[in-house]
Amino acid sequence: MKKSVFYCLLGVGLWWAGQQPLLAQQKVRVNVSEYSATVSIDGKPTTKKGSFEITVPKGGCVEVMAEATGFESQTVKFCDDKKVKLPANYQMALKKGSGSTTASVGGTGGGAPKQTDAQKKADDTPAVKQEAAPEADKPAKQAETVKPKKEKEKKEAEADTKTAETVKPEKTKEKKEKPKVDLNLGPKSEAFEQGQIDVNAGVGLLPVGYGFGWNATGYSGSFLPLSLSVDYGITDNISVGGYGNFYRVTYSTDFFGAGRSRWSYNFIIVGARGAYHFPLGVDQLDAYGGVMLGYRIVNYTYTGPDADLFAGRNALTGGVAYSLFLGARYRFTDNIGVFGEFGYGVSLIQAGLNLKF
């Protein structure tokens, strides 16, 4: 008997689990027809433009509103519903004019409360009483309501006059506004957007030593070069940021049995860089290329015979550092991924961890 109850409960549990949606949330790519439109999500302004992705939580709703000068504002409410699957793409086509439109996708997301029978009855009661009033009382009641109606019409006319007066300055102001300049160069990258911050922390896989004009063939590095870079999106396909690199190189030899001599160089490079992000049509893949310009710092030490002779002879000095680079980032989640870059510098190839903020 106990086994029968157990298997029965197990079967009910498996059936219930099969009725639940496989995904805890749904994603929708929203495409706004006017790129200059201001986008608000759940009542909060954002920096999103043109095409962007939203995540609708399980059993919840996300409200998207797009506003642009000279166009009707449009509000769309995306709601998760077990019976209706949200579309992968949704087009918000703004129409010229004034006013606003609303729409709901996926589910109702609530609505206006229905009237109860008591409310309907209360609404109908005054109309019945008015019809039942004697004909002799109607002229007196009409005389009482004529004066308030005239005063109400007078106030409405004054309000319309004030509204007409305030509309003119707004139109004049719109004409004086300068057109906005779009800094985006061509199509936007699907994996990069304005205001995005990317941090790359990695190591050099093919170190060349000093880099930027000098090859350290025959020298040995104490460890792989370390690199750190930060990129900030000023548009949907252009980023600017900073770059830092550290590498230690040592070289030792024995001059005809006179004793072991050792040279050590510490290379530090700091600079600024800019990059262009290419549209590839893949949400998780961000491909980019750019240029770095900065300054190199060299620290030199010598130990061994004739230390006084070699101590001040640093063959390598600091100076301007520069590099061209190509790179790509692939994210496993919305904020964590890996990166790789190729460019002539302290290391030809750099790879490591990427964090998006």
C-alpha positions as CSV (number, residue, x, y, z in Angstrom):
1,M,0.0,0.0,0.0
2,K,2.8,2.4,0.9
3,K,4.6,1.7,-2.3
4,S,1.4,2.4,-4.3
5,V,1.0,5.8,-2.6
6,F,4.6,6.6,-3.2
7,Y,4.5,5.8,-6.9
8,C,1.2,7.7,-7.3
9,L,2.7,10.8,-5.7
10,L,5.9,10.4,-7.8
11,G,3.8,10.3,-11.0
12,V,1.8,13.4,-10.0
13,G,5.1,15.3,-9.3
14,L,6.6,14.3,-12.6
15,W,3.4,15.4,-14.4
16,W,3.4,18.8,-12.6
17,A,7.1,19.3,-13.5
18,G,6.3,18.6,-17.1
19,Q,3.7,21.4,-17.2
20,Q,6.2,24.0,-16.0
21,P,8.0,26.1,-18.6
22,L,11.6,25.0,-19.3
23,L,13.0,28.5,-19.1
24,A,12.6,30.8,-16.1
25,Q,12.6,33.8,-18.3
26,Q,12.1,34.9,-21.9
27,K,14.2,37.3,-24.0
28,V,12.8,39.6,-26.6
29,R,14.8,41.8,-29.0
30,V,13.0,45.1,-29.4
31,N,13.6,47.2,-32.6
32,V,12.6,50.9,-32.4
33,S,12.1,52.5,-35.8
34,E,13.5,55.9,-34.8
35,Y,17.1,55.5,-33.6
36,S,16.9,58.9,-31.8
37,A,14.0,57.8,-29.6
38,T,14.4,57.9,-25.8
39,V,13.8,54.4,-24.3
40,S,12.4,53.9,-20.8
41,I,12.1,50.5,-19.2
42,D,9.6,50.1,-16.3
43,G,9.4,53.8,-16.0
44,K,13.2,54.4,-15.8
45,P,15.1,56.2,-18.6
46,T,17.9,54.2,-20.3
47,T,20.7,54.8,-22.8
48,K,19.5,52.0,-25.2
49,K,19.0,53.0,-28.8
50,G,17.6,51.3,-31.9
51,S,17.8,47.6,-31.3
52,F,18.2,46.1,-27.8
53,E,17.3,43.0,-25.8
54,I,15.0,42.8,-22.7
55,T,14.5,39.9,-20.3
56,V,11.0,39.1,-19.1
57,P,11.0,37.3,-15.8
58,K,8.8,34.2,-15.2
59,G,5.3,35.3,-14.5
60,G,6.2,39.0,-14.6
61,C,6.0,41.9,-17.0
62,V,8.4,44.4,-18.6
63,E,7.1,47.8,-19.8
64,V,9.0,49.5,-22.7
65,M,8.2,53.1,-23.7
66,A,9.8,54.9,-26.7
67,E,9.5,58.7,-27.2
68,A,10.9,60.9,-30.1
69,T,10.3,64.5,-31.1
70,G,7.5,64.8,-33.7
71,F,6.3,61.2,-33.1
72,E,3.6,59.5,-31.0
73,S,5.0,57.9,-27.9
74,Q,4.5,54.2,-27.8
75,T,4.3,51.9,-24.7
76,V,4.4,48.1,-25.0
77,K,4.0,45.8,-22.0
78,F,5.6,42.3,-22.4
79,C,4.2,39.7,-20.0
80,D,5.2,36.1,-19.4
81,D,2.3,33.8,-20.0
82,K,2.4,30.0,-20.0
83,K,-0.1,29.8,-22.8
84,V,1.6,32.4,-25.1
85,K,5.2,32.4,-26.0
86,L,6.8,35.9,-26.5
87,P,8.2,36.7,-30.0
88,A,12.0,36.6,-30.4
89,N,11.8,40.1,-32.2
90,Y,9.3,42.9,-31.8
91,Q,9.1,46.0,-34.0
92,M,8.1,49.3,-32.4
93,A,7.2,51.5,-35.3
94,L,6.7,55.1,-34.2
95,K,4.1,57.2,-36.1
96,K,4.4,60.9,-36.8
97,G,2.2,63.1,-34.7
98,S,1.4,63.7,-31.1
99,G,-0.3,61.6,-28.4
100,S,0.5,58.1,-27.3
101,T,-0.4,54.4,-27.9
102,T,-0.2,51.4,-25.7
103,A,0.0,47.7,-26.4
104,S,0.4,44.4,-24.6
105,V,2.4,41.3,-25.8
106,G,2.3,37.8,-24.3
107,G,-0.3,38.4,-21.6
108,T,-2.8,40.9,-20.3
109,G,-0.6,42.1,-17.5
110,G,-3.7,43.1,-15.5
111,G,-6.3,45.6,-16.6
112,A,-9.2,47.8,-15.4
113,P,-11.3,46.2,-12.7
114,K,-14.7,45.1,-13.7
115,Q,-17.8,46.8,-12.2
116,T,-19.7,44.9,-9.6
117,D,-23.5,44.5,-9.8
118,A,-23.9,47.0,-7.0
119,Q,-21.9,49.6,-8.8
120,K,-23.9,49.1,-12.0
121,K,-27.1,49.4,-10.0
122,A,-25.9,52.6,-8.4
123,D,-25.0,54.1,-11.8
124,D,-28.5,53.3,-13.1
125,T,-30.4,54.6,-10.1
126,P,-30.0,58.4,-10.8
127,A,-31.2,58.0,-14.4
128,V,-34.3,56.2,-13.2
129,K,-35.1,58.8,-10.6
130,Q,-34.7,61.6,-13.2
131,E,-37.1,59.9,-15.6
132,A,-39.6,59.5,-12.8
133,A,-39.6,63.1,-11.8
134,P,-42.8,65.1,-12.5
135,E,-42.9,67.3,-15.6
136,A,-43.6,70.4,-13.4
137,D,-40.2,70.1,-11.7
138,K,-38.2,70.1,-15.0
139,P,-38.3,73.8,-15.8
140,A,-37.2,74.7,-12.3
141,K,-34.3,72.3,-12.4
142,Q,-33.2,73.5,-15.9
143,A,-33.2,77.1,-14.7
144,E,-30.9,76.1,-11.8
145,T,-28.4,74.3,-14.1
146,V,-28.3,77.0,-16.9
147,K,-26.1,79.4,-14.8
148,P,-23.5,76.8,-13.7
149,K,-23.2,75.6,-17.3
150,K,-22.5,79.1,-18.6
151,E,-19.9,79.6,-15.9
152,K,-18.3,76.2,-16.8
153,E,-18.2,77.1,-20.5
154,K,-16.6,80.4,-19.7
155,K,-13.9,78.8,-17.7
156,E,-13.2,76.2,-20.4
157,A,-12.9,79.0,-23.0
158,E,-10.3,80.8,-20.8
159,A,-8.4,77.6,-20.3
160,D,-8.3,77.0,-24.1
161,T,-7.0,80.5,-24.6
162,K,-4.2,80.0,-22.1
163,T,-3.3,76.6,-23.7
164,A,-3.1,78.3,-27.2
165,E,-0.8,80.9,-25.8
166,T,1.6,78.4,-24.2
167,V,1.8,76.2,-27.4
168,K,3.4,79.0,-29.5
169,P,6.6,79.3,-27.3
170,E,7.0,75.5,-27.4
171,K,6.8,75.4,-31.2
172,T,9.3,78.2,-31.4
173,K,11.6,76.4,-29.0
174,E,11.5,73.2,-31.1
175,K,12.6,75.2,-34.2
176,K,15.6,76.7,-32.4
177,E,16.9,73.3,-31.2
178,K,20.0,72.1,-33.1
179,P,19.8,68.7,-34.8
180,K,21.4,65.9,-32.8
181,V,24.7,64.5,-34.2
182,D,24.8,60.7,-34.5
183,L,28.4,59.6,-33.7
184,N,27.8,56.0,-34.7
185,L,29.8,54.8,-37.7
186,G,27.7,52.4,-39.7
187,P,25.7,49.5,-38.1
188,K,26.0,49.0,-34.4
189,S,27.6,45.9,-32.8
190,E,25.1,43.4,-31.3
191,A,27.5,42.7,-28.3
192,F,28.5,46.3,-27.6
193,E,26.5,49.5,-26.7
194,Q,26.9,53.0,-25.5
195,G,27.8,53.3,-21.8
196,Q,29.1,49.7,-21.6
197,I,32.3,49.1,-19.6
198,D,34.6,46.1,-20.4
199,V,37.6,45.1,-18.3
200,N,40.2,42.7,-19.7
201,A,42.7,41.0,-17.4
202,G,45.1,38.6,-19.2
203,V,48.6,37.3,-19.8
204,G,50.9,37.4,-22.8
205,L,51.2,34.1,-24.6
206,L,54.0,35.0,-27.1
207,P,56.2,37.5,-25.3
208,V,58.8,39.4,-27.4
209,G,60.4,41.2,-24.4
210,Y,60.8,44.9,-24.7
211,G,58.4,45.3,-27.6
212,F,57.7,48.4,-29.7
213,G,60.9,48.3,-31.7
214,W,63.2,45.8,-29.8
215,N,63.2,41.9,-29.7
216,A,64.5,40.1,-26.6
217,T,65.5,36.9,-28.4
218,G,67.8,34.9,-26.1
219,Y,66.5,36.5,-22.9
220,S,64.3,34.7,-20.4
221,G,61.2,36.1,-18.7
222,S,60.7,35.5,-15.0
223,F,56.9,35.1,-15.7
224,L,54.4,35.8,-18.5
225,P,53.6,39.5,-19.2
226,L,50.6,40.7,-17.3
227,S,48.1,43.1,-18.9
228,L,45.0,45.1,-17.9
229,S,42.7,47.2,-20.1
230,V,39.5,49.1,-19.6
231,D,37.2,50.1,-22.5
232,Y,34.1,52.5,-22.3
233,G,31.5,52.8,-25.0
234,I,31.1,56.4,-26.1
235,T,28.7,55.2,-28.9
236,D,27.3,51.9,-29.9
237,N,30.4,51.0,-31.9
238,I,33.3,53.2,-30.6
239,S,35.1,52.8,-27.3
240,V,38.0,54.6,-25.5
241,G,39.9,53.5,-22.5
242,G,43.3,52.7,-20.8
243,Y,45.9,50.0,-21.0
244,G,48.6,48.8,-18.6
245,N,51.3,46.1,-19.0
246,F,54.2,44.6,-16.9
247,Y,57.0,42.2,-17.9
248,R,60.3,41.2,-16.3
249,V,63.2,40.0,-18.5
250,T,66.5,38.6,-17.2
251,Y,69.8,37.5,-18.9
252,S,72.8,35.9,-17.4
253,T,76.2,34.7,-18.7
254,D,79.7,33.7,-17.6
255,F,82.5,35.8,-19.2
256,F,85.5,33.4,-19.6
257,G,85.1,32.1,-16.1
258,A,85.3,35.5,-14.5
259,G,82.0,34.9,-12.7
260,R,78.3,34.9,-13.5
261,S,76.8,38.3,-14.7
262,R,73.1,39.0,-14.6
263,W,71.1,41.8,-16.2
264,S,67.4,42.4,-15.3
265,Y,64.9,44.6,-17.0
266,N,61.4,45.6,-15.7
267,F,59.2,46.9,-18.4
268,I,56.0,48.9,-17.6
269,I,53.7,50.3,-20.3
270,V,50.8,52.6,-19.6
271,G,48.7,54.3,-22.2
272,A,45.3,55.1,-23.7
273,R,43.6,53.3,-26.5
274,G,40.5,53.5,-28.8
275,A,38.7,50.7,-30.7
276,Y,35.9,50.2,-33.3
277,H,33.5,47.3,-32.6
278,F,32.4,45.4,-35.7
279,P,28.7,44.2,-36.2
280,L,28.9,40.4,-36.7
281,G,25.2,39.5,-36.0
282,V,26.1,37.4,-32.8
283,D,24.9,38.7,-29.5
284,Q,27.7,37.0,-27.4
285,L,30.7,37.8,-29.7
286,D,32.3,41.3,-29.7
287,A,35.0,41.8,-32.4
288,Y,37.1,45.0,-32.4
289,G,40.2,46.6,-33.6
290,G,42.1,49.8,-32.6
291,V,45.3,51.6,-31.7
292,M,47.2,52.1,-28.4
293,L,49.4,55.1,-27.6
294,G,51.3,55.5,-24.3
295,Y,54.7,55.6,-22.6
296,R,57.1,52.8,-21.6
297,I,59.1,52.8,-18.4
298,V,62.3,50.7,-18.0
299,N,64.0,49.7,-14.8
300,Y,67.5,48.2,-15.1
301,T,69.7,46.3,-12.6
302,Y,73.1,44.5,-13.0
303,T,74.9,42.0,-10.7
304,G,78.3,40.4,-11.3
305,P,81.9,41.3,-12.0
306,D,82.7,44.9,-12.7
307,A,79.4,46.1,-11.2
308,D,80.7,49.7,-11.2
309,L,81.4,49.4,-14.9
310,F,78.0,48.0,-16.0
311,A,75.7,49.5,-13.4
312,G,75.1,52.7,-15.3
313,R,75.1,51.2,-18.8
314,N,71.4,50.7,-19.5
315,A,71.1,49.9,-23.2
316,L,67.3,50.3,-23.1
317,T,65.4,53.4,-22.1
318,G,61.8,54.5,-21.8
319,G,59.9,56.4,-24.5
320,V,56.8,56.5,-26.5
321,A,54.9,53.2,-26.9
322,Y,52.4,52.4,-29.6
323,S,50.6,49.4,-31.0
324,L,47.8,48.3,-33.4
325,F,45.6,45.5,-32.2
326,L,42.7,43.2,-33.2
327,G,40.7,41.4,-30.6
328,A,37.5,39.6,-29.7
329,R,35.4,38.8,-26.6
330,Y,33.0,35.9,-26.1
331,R,30.7,35.9,-23.1
332,F,29.3,32.8,-21.5
333,T,26.9,34.9,-19.4
334,D,25.7,38.5,-19.6
335,N,28.7,39.7,-17.6
336,I,31.5,37.1,-17.8
337,G,33.5,35.9,-20.7
338,V,37.0,35.5,-22.3
339,F,39.0,37.7,-24.6
340,G,42.0,37.4,-27.0
341,E,44.0,40.2,-28.7
342,F,46.7,40.1,-31.4
343,G,49.1,43.1,-31.8
344,Y,52.8,43.9,-31.8
345,G,53.9,44.9,-28.2
346,V,55.4,43.2,-25.2
347,S,53.5,40.1,-26.3
348,L,52.1,39.3,-29.8
349,I,49.1,37.5,-28.3
350,Q,47.2,38.3,-25.1
351,A,44.3,36.3,-23.6
352,G,42.4,36.1,-20.4
353,L,39.2,37.0,-18.5
354,N,36.6,39.6,-19.6
355,L,34.1,41.3,-17.3
356,K,31.2,43.5,-18.5
357,F,29.6,46.3,-16.4
